[in-house]
């Protein structure tokens, strides 16, 4: 009996040791993967921020247009220097409107300011696109063709034209009536509403076109015809069946929408004189600070993609 208890105790101890070893091994493997990914992310950001040194010759730490060419050795040295300075970038300065600011807290304030504008516009884009795409299928055939033509015209208008027209409209309205509809410029204060509207206008048109195409493809599926044959109403079929599949298809376009809005955000922050985050890439001559800006821009995109992918997997698994 004692021998049996001893054997069981010895087996449990060995299994406990094996479990601890397996846990430590998995933990060390995950830590190693995180370190490798962090290193590659920092190196990639440093390389992007140092691209100017690949084609412009540096003279006493500044770029010269006369030295335009191809300098791979200089580029490699600049990447190493930028990477080594990433951990001391907080000593850098930002120059804006002939004033010098410390990186902290300026970089944090401008980052959250830009993210509020960006994700507010992204949320408005998704909600408005769903609304117009849903209402579209209750219109007549003639109105649907006219609406598609209108989308085609609006999609061809550049972002900068929309921004300038909106600014001129607000200025002209103020001159005629004395009514200030929107705050136009972020000099001395933060402006939100008009930049968010301008940032979301073109993406709304683009996403509506994508969603209408997806809706039309889903409506032609056999399960929709079967639902109509059972006597279900159009609104019931769209809400309970079609929209769920449209959301799944929209996951693959999240990255496209984000990067499109991010490219427009730089122009919007410049034209509205916003003290935003993307202009750090333009104002700062410090490559390490530009690298940090690139990384901080990539972080919400990575989180958004990971979240949408997990939600997509969960929906597919539930289905």
CORMOFEN-V393965 format. One record per pair of residues at least 24 apart in sequence whose ideal C-beta (glycine too) atoms are under 8 Angstrom apart, sorted by the first residue. I is the first residue (numbers start at 1). J is the second residue. D is the distance in whole Angstrom. If there is no record, write none. Layout:
I & J & D
I & J & D
//
This chain:
41 & 295 & 6
41 & 298 & 8
42 & 83 & 6
42 & 86 & 6
42 & 291 & 7
42 & 295 & 7
43 & 79 & 7
43 & 83 & 6
45 & 291 & 4
45 & 292 & 8
45 & 294 & 4
45 & 295 & 5
45 & 298 & 8
46 & 79 & 5
46 & 82 & 4
46 & 83 & 4
46 & 86 & 7
46 & 287 & 7
46 & 288 & 8
46 & 291 & 5
47 & 79 & 5
48 & 290 & 8
48 & 291 & 7
48 & 294 & 6
49 & 82 & 6
49 & 287 & 4
49 & 288 & 7
49 & 290 & 4
49 & 291 & 4
49 & 294 & 6
50 & 75 & 6
50 & 78 & 4
50 & 79 & 5
50 & 82 & 5
50 & 287 & 5
51 & 75 & 8
53 & 77 & 8
53 & 78 & 4
78 & 287 & 7
81 & 287 & 8
82 & 287 & 4
82 & 288 & 5
82 & 291 & 6
83 & 291 & 8
85 & 286 & 8
85 & 287 & 7
85 & 288 & 4
86 & 288 & 5
86 & 291 & 6
86 & 292 & 7
88 & 288 & 8
89 & 286 & 7
89 & 288 & 4
89 & 289 & 5
89 & 291 & 8
89 & 292 & 6
92 & 284 & 7
92 & 286 & 5
92 & 288 & 7
92 & 289 & 5
94 & 280 & 7
94 & 283 & 6
94 & 284 & 6
94 & 289 & 8
95 & 283 & 6
96 & 275 & 7
96 & 283 & 6
97 & 187 & 8
103 & 289 & 7
107 & 277 & 7
107 & 280 & 7
107 & 289 & 8
107 & 292 & 8
107 & 293 & 8
109 & 275 & 8
110 & 275 & 6
110 & 276 & 6
110 & 277 & 5
110 & 280 & 7
111 & 277 & 5
111 & 296 & 6
113 & 190 & 6
113 & 274 & 7
113 & 275 & 7
113 & 276 & 6
113 & 277 & 7
114 & 265 & 7
114 & 269 & 7
114 & 274 & 8
114 & 276 & 4
114 & 277 & 4
114 & 278 & 6
115 & 277 & 8
115 & 300 & 6
116 & 192 & 7
117 & 192 & 6
117 & 195 & 6
117 & 196 & 6
117 & 199 & 7
117 & 265 & 7
117 & 268 & 8
117 & 274 & 8
117 & 276 & 7
118 & 199 & 7
118 & 261 & 6
118 & 262 & 7
118 & 265 & 6
119 & 300 & 8
120 & 192 & 8
120 & 196 & 5
121 & 196 & 5
121 & 199 & 4
121 & 200 & 4
121 & 203 & 7
121 & 261 & 6
122 & 200 & 8
122 & 203 & 8
122 & 257 & 7
122 & 258 & 7
122 & 261 & 6
124 & 196 & 7
124 & 200 & 5
124 & 204 & 8
125 & 200 & 5
125 & 203 & 5
125 & 204 & 5
125 & 207 & 6
125 & 257 & 7
125 & 261 & 7
126 & 207 & 7
126 & 250 & 8
128 & 200 & 7
128 & 204 & 5
128 & 208 & 8
129 & 204 & 6
129 & 207 & 4
129 & 208 & 5
129 & 211 & 6
130 & 211 & 7
130 & 243 & 8
132 & 204 & 8
132 & 208 & 5
133 & 208 & 6
133 & 211 & 4
133 & 212 & 5
133 & 215 & 6
133 & 246 & 8
134 & 238 & 6
134 & 243 & 7
136 & 208 & 8
136 & 212 & 6
136 & 215 & 7
137 & 215 & 6
137 & 219 & 7
137 & 234 & 7
137 & 238 & 7
138 & 234 & 7
138 & 235 & 8
148 & 212 & 7
151 & 205 & 6
151 & 208 & 6
151 & 209 & 5
154 & 202 & 8
154 & 205 & 5
155 & 202 & 7
155 & 205 & 5
155 & 206 & 6
155 & 209 & 7
157 & 202 & 7
159 & 198 & 7
159 & 202 & 6
159 & 264 & 5
159 & 267 & 6
159 & 268 & 8
160 & 267 & 6
160 & 271 & 7
162 & 198 & 6
162 & 201 & 6
162 & 202 & 7
163 & 198 & 5
163 & 267 & 7
163 & 268 & 6
163 & 271 & 5
163 & 272 & 8
164 & 271 & 7
166 & 194 & 6
166 & 197 & 7
166 & 198 & 6
167 & 194 & 8
167 & 271 & 7
170 & 194 & 7
184 & 272 & 7
185 & 272 & 6
185 & 273 & 4
186 & 272 & 6
186 & 273 & 5
186 & 274 & 4
186 & 275 & 6
186 & 276 & 8
187 & 273 & 5
190 & 274 & 7
190 & 275 & 8
191 & 272 & 6
191 & 274 & 6
194 & 272 & 7
195 & 268 & 5
195 & 269 & 8
195 & 272 & 5
195 & 274 & 7
198 & 268 & 6
199 & 261 & 6
199 & 264 & 6
199 & 265 & 6
199 & 268 & 6
200 & 261 & 8
202 & 260 & 8
202 & 264 & 7
203 & 257 & 6
203 & 260 & 6
203 & 261 & 6
203 & 264 & 8
206 & 257 & 8
206 & 260 & 7
207 & 250 & 8
207 & 253 & 7
207 & 257 & 6
210 & 250 & 8
210 & 253 & 6
211 & 246 & 6
211 & 250 & 7
214 & 246 & 5
214 & 249 & 5
214 & 250 & 7
215 & 242 & 6
215 & 246 & 6
218 & 242 & 5
218 & 245 & 5
218 & 246 & 6
244 & 315 & 7
247 & 315 & 8
248 & 312 & 6
248 & 315 & 6
248 & 316 & 7
251 & 308 & 5
251 & 309 & 7
251 & 311 & 8
251 & 312 & 5
254 & 304 & 6
254 & 305 & 7
254 & 308 & 5
255 & 301 & 7
255 & 305 & 6
258 & 301 & 6
258 & 304 & 7
259 & 301 & 8
262 & 297 & 7
//
